[in-house]
Amino acid sequence: MNRSSIASLAASLIALLAALPTLAAEPPYASAEQARQALSILQSSAPPSEKAVACKRLAVYGGPEAVPALANLLSDPQLASWARIPLEVIPGPEADLALRQALSRLNGNLLAGVINSIGVRQDALAVDPLILHLQDPNTEVANAAAIALGRIASTPAVAALEAALASTPSALRSSVAEALILAAESALDQQQPGQASRLFHTVRQANVPLQRQLEATRGAILAQPASGLPLLLDTLRNPLHPAFAMGLRTARELPGQPVTEALAAELYRLPDDRQSLLLLALADRRDDAVAPAILGAVNRGSTPLRLAAISTLERQGSADAIPALLQAGVDPQPDVAQAAQSALTRLPGDAIDRALAARLPQASGPTRLLLVSLAGQRRIAEAVPELLQSAQSDNPQLRRQAIQALGEASTAAHVGPLADLLLAAPSEEELEDLETALDTACDRISDKAGATAPLLSRLANAEPEGRAALLRILGTTATPGGLRAVHAHLAHPDESVRDTAFRVLAAWRDPAAIPALVQVLRSPAQPVHQTLALRGAVRLLAQGNLAPAQRLPAYRDLLALAQRPDDRKLILSGLGSVPDPDAIPVVQPLLADPSIRTEAESALLSIATHLTSSAPAQAEALAKQLKASSTDASIRDQAARVLERLDQYGDYITAWQFAGAYTLFAGEGGSLFAREFPPERDDPSVQWQPLPAGTQAHRPWMMDLLATGTGPNRCAGYARTWVHSAVAQPAQVELGADDGHKLWCNGEPVSQANRGGAAVPGEFKTIVSLRQGWNLLLLKITQDTGPWEFCLRLRTSTGERLEGLKISAAPPESASH
C-alpha cells in the first residue's frame, strides 16, 4: 500500500470519526442491533474508512458471529489492524481459531500483527506454529513470535524460548529475553516464585543486552526477597549507572524491615555521589526502620547525604526530627548548619513550636543560641520567658540574639517586661537594641492599646534616655493615650526629651495629632520644631483620612500661622488635593502674593481637576479663570485640558463607589435581578470601593464595572453616589445600562429593567424628587456576558442641563440614608 493511499484512508477516517458521536453519547440501542449494523457494513462495499469504524463498534458489541467477516480483513493491508482490535477481545474459541488459521496464509507485517494478537489472547493452542515462526527469516515476525510465546507462558512455550535464548541470532535475542521475563512475571502472578526466579536468572546469565539483564535482575530480586537482598546490594554497588538506577527502583519495591536496615547500612559504603540518591529511595519505603535511617544520616556521612536527609525531614515535617536537626544546626560544616537551621525555621505547625520552646530551659551553648534565634524567627510566644532570661545573660552574643528574638515573639503581655529591660539597659548600644526590639514588637502587635498601657505606666520613673525611647515607641502604637503622653512631654524640663516628643508628634501616624501640631505652631517653639510640626500636619492632612469639611479648617489655621513663603508653598501642596469647592476661596486670596502665586495657581488647578466629577460647574469656572489669567504657560495648558475633559464628560456623574460582584451559587433558586443582595439592605458589612472613571478614552462618561477587576459572567454589582441640591426640586434621570438595572433615589425605587444589551445613553428616563441637601442614588447592574457598564446624568424635568449640583462618591457627613 503506497503512502498516498494510507494518507487518504487516514484523512477519510478522521473526518468520519469526527462526524460520528462517541459511543458513550449514542442512543441506547440494543447491543445486538449495534453489532448487526456494524457487521452489515463489513459485508458491504462501504469504503475502508466506514469499515474501520464498524470494527471499532464490533470491539464493543461484537460476538462470535462477527469473526468470519473480521477474519477476511486480516489480509487487507488497510483494515487488518482495525480487524484485529475486535478479534483480540471477542470471547470464545472462534476468534482464537481465526487468528491461528491466518498464520498459514499471511506473511510480513500482516503476519506479525496476527501473532501479536495471538499473544494478547494468550492462545496456548498456537504455541507449536509460533515456535516454528521463531525461525522466520523476517525479523519482525520472529520477534513477534517470541513475545507472544512469553505472554502465553505455557511449559512448551517457555522451553522453546529457553532453547532459543542460547542459539538464536543476536537480532532476536533481546526479544527472546523479554519474552522469558514476561513468562517469569506470569509465574510470579501464579504464585510460582521458584519458576520465576529460575527464568530471571537464566536471562541474567545470558548474553543479552544490558537493559534485559537489569530487568531480569530486578525480577530475580523481587521473586525471592530473602535471597534477593544480596543481589540488590550488588546492583547498588555496580559501577554502571543504569545498574545503580535499576537498584534504586528495586530498593523502593523490595519489602521488609531487614531490607531497610541493610540499605541504611549500605548508605555509608557507597560513593558520596550515590549516598543521597539511595537515601531518597529509602525515604519512599514504608516500615519502622526508615525514620531512624534518615535521622541517623543527618549527622553522619557525606555532605550531600546529610543535606538530602535534612531536606527529607523538612518535607516530612515531624517533631521527631528536632533533636537531629538541632545537632546539625550547630555543625561546623556551614552548608549543613544552614540547611538544618532553615529546615527548623520552616517546619510547620504549633507542635514544632511547643517542642522547640520545651527544649530551651535545658539548652546551653550554641544550641541555646540556635533555639533563641528560632524562637524569634518562628515567633514562639511560649519561649518569651526564656528569651527574657537570655536577654540578661553574661554572653553578649546570646544576649543580643535574645533581644532581637523578643521583638519578633513578644505579645502585648510581654511589652512591660521588655520595657523594664530597656529602662535597665547597661549601655547605650544595648538600649538601642532593646528599643528596636520593643518597637518591632509594638508595630507587629495588633492590640495597640494593650501594648501602650505598660509603656505609659513606666514613663514617670524613666530616666531621660529611657523616657525618650518610650516616647518613640508610643509613636509606633499611636493610640490616643500615647498621643496625650507625647503632647504632655512637649513641656518636659529635659531638652532631649522635649525634642524627642516634638519629633514623635510630627511623625504621628494618625490625624488625631493635627490639633496638637497646630498648637505647636501657635506656641513660641524652636524654629526646627515649628518646621517639623508644619510638615507633620500637612502630611497627615494629605493622607485623605479626613473628610474635606474637616481638612479645610485645619488648612486655614495653618495658612494663618505660616509666615514664610516656603511654609505656605508646603501648605498649598496639600490644599490642592482637597476635592471640595470650599477649598477655592481658601486658596484664591494667595494669588495676590507674588512669592507664592505659581504654587497657588497650581493648587487651584489641582482642585479643579479633582472637581471635574463631583462639581463640574465649579471646576469649569476655575479652569477658565486659570486659563485666562495665569502667567504660567504650563498651568494655562493644563487648565485647557481640564476644560476639554469637562467637555467630554458633559454633565454625567462619574464619582461613584462600587460593591460586588454578587453571584448565585449552584442550586440556588431565583434570579440575579430579583435577588436582594446586601447593598440593597444597607448592610454595614458591605465593602465599598471607588469606581474608576474615564477608563474609556472615547467615552469617559461611561462607568465600566469590569474596571474594578470583578465581574464574572452572570453576576450583579452596585454603584452609589450622593447628589447635593441647594433646593428641593424635580430632576430627570437619564440612564443607560448594560445589562439589567434597578435604581433607587433616597431608598425609593424609581427605575428598573430586566434586559440585556448595550448601554445606550439616556435610554431610560424617569423623574425623581431631589430633596434639599444630599440625596443618595443606588444603582444595581446585572451582568450576563460581555461589557458591564452604565452612564447616568441628572437634568431638569424638561431635559436641560441642571446647574448647581454637587456630587460626592463618599458618604458626606450630612447625608441621610
Secondary structure, 3 states (H helix, E strand, C coil): CCHHHHHHHHHHHHHHHHHCCCHHHCCCCCHHHHHHHHHHHHCCCCCHHHHHHHHHHHHHHCCHHHHHHHHHHHHCCCCHHHHHHHHCCCCCHHHHHHHHHHCCCCCHHHHHHHHHHHHHHCCHHHHHHHHHHCCCCCHHHHHHHHHHHHHHCCHHHHHHHHHHHHHCCHHHHHHHHHHHHHHHHHHHHCCCHHHHHHHHHHHHCCCCCHHHHHHHHHHHHHHCHHHHHHHHHHHHHCCCHHHHHHHHHHHHHCCCHHHHHHHHHHHCCCCHHHHHHHHHHHHCCCCCCHHHHHHHHHCCCCHHHHHHHHHHHHHHCCHHHHHHHHHHHCCCCHHHHHHHHHHHHHCCCHHHHHHHHHHHHHCCHHHHHHHHHHHHHCCCHHHHHHHHHHCCCCCHHHHHHHHHHHHHHCCHHHHHHHHHHHHCCCCHHHHHHHHHHHHHHHHHCCCHHHHHHHHHHHHCCCCHHHHHHHHHHHHHHCCHHHHHHHHHHHHCCCHHHHHHHHHHHHCCCCHHHHHHHHHHHHCCCCHHHHHHHHHHHHHHHHCCCCCHHHHHHHHHHHHHHCCCHHHHHHHHHHHCCCCCHHHHHHHHHHHHCCCCHHHHHHHHHHHHHHHHHHCHHHHHHHHHHHHHHCCCHHHHHHHHHHHHHHHHHCCECCCCEEEEEECCCCCCCCCCCCCCCHHHHCCCCCCCEECCCCCCCCCCCCEEHHHHCCCCCCEEEEEEEEEEECCCEEEEEEEEEECCEEEEECCEEEEEECCCCCCCCCCEEEEEEECCEEEEEEEEEEECCCCCEEEEEEECCCCCECCCCEEECCCCCCCCC
